[in-house]
Amino acid sequence: MPERIDLLYFSFKNNQNSKNKGKIMKYKELDNNQIRFLTDIRQTYQTFLDAKEDLARFKGSMKWKTTDSGIYLIRVLDSRGTEKSLGKKDTEKVKIFENFTSGKAQAQERLETLKSSLSRMSGMAKAADLGRLPAIVGKILRKLDDEKLLGEHIMVVGTHALYAYEAAAGVQFDSEMLATADVDLLIDSRKQLKLMITDPAIAESGILGLLCKADKTFKKLRTQTYTAANDQGFMVDLIKPALNPPWKKDALQESSENDLNPVEVPNLEWLLSSQRFSSIVVDTSGMPAKMVCPDPRAFAVHKKWISTQAGREAEKRSRDSFQAQAVIELSTAKFPHLPLRKSELSYFPNNVLENSTFNFDL
């Protein structure tokens, strides 16, 4: 079994002024050059994603089909060759065919141009030290986004969510705070995932099939069937909220035997109830990817709660507490649209909010 690398933290006090004394200042600001590169590549990537959406409108193809009763315009809907007749050839159908053909060609050309731009920009991003996210996680995120699973069905929780927060804030957390060899994917077990996957080659094996599209060496662990590991020892854990009541059935219990079996973790419904936080991050290959994770305030409160659990190892509890404090301080400083108010975190029990020791606004 691949070895899991635990995360170690090193904190320091910021003593530049009395206002910041006692705070865990665990990040540095990006310089102007880095901010410019990051802004450019994020904007280009968002344009690229929009172009992919435009091309998706032209999925499949159109053709003319001659039958005994005449010539018909046929829309080929998918790679399996599923066809739909749009009607007998006339002036209107010829226009539909021409608009489809030219529109698809233009959309493909625009997408290829943007791909080339991103490829050139990736080198600049690496040179500017913006490539932070492990490249394999970037590949996984792009595959999840291709299948429209990010956000509504799956989001990133745990340490890797810090990459989204730092990218959105224009800062970089201390590298020690981010070093980990596994990523946690939280899945919404209330929804049937298999029905959402459009690629038939992936649908049967679900998330594991998707991971293998990113890296063919991913395999499900025999002793930990919610975990997949690749040949480099990087692991992906698929987790879901514990059922309440425990005997309640969820949509994922009918998933394929070939797929990962998400493990139940208590109180993850708190994170699922939070508003989604989306950011474009850059991986170590210099390529951008969209990441969706919990509201940073929810992340911090949940991490703080985890740090108080007696059954958790002391070293991990300390790590969780540092992480929680760093994220809440970042959120307070950089995300004024996310005020630290109990009323906006009402999906947490009041005692959990109180025990977090965070300074909530009135």
Secondary structure, DSSP 8 states (H G I E B T S, - for coil): ------------B--SSGGGTT-B--EEE--HHHHHHHHHHHHHHHHHHHHHHHHHTT-SEEEEEEETTEEEEEEE-STT--EEEEEE-SHHHHHHHHHHHHHHHHHHHHHHHHHHHHHHHHHHHHHTT---B-HHHHHHHHHHHHTT-BTTTEEEESTTHHHHHHHHHTEEE-GGGT--SEEEEEE-TTS-SGGG---HHHHTTHHHHHHHHH-TT-EE-SS-TTEEE-TT--EEEEEEE--SSTT---GGGGS-TTS---EEETTTHHHHHS-EEEEEEEBTTS-EEEEEEE-HHHHHHHHHHHTT-TTS-HHHHHHHHHHHHHHHHHHHHH-TTS--BGGGGTTS-HHHHHHT----B-
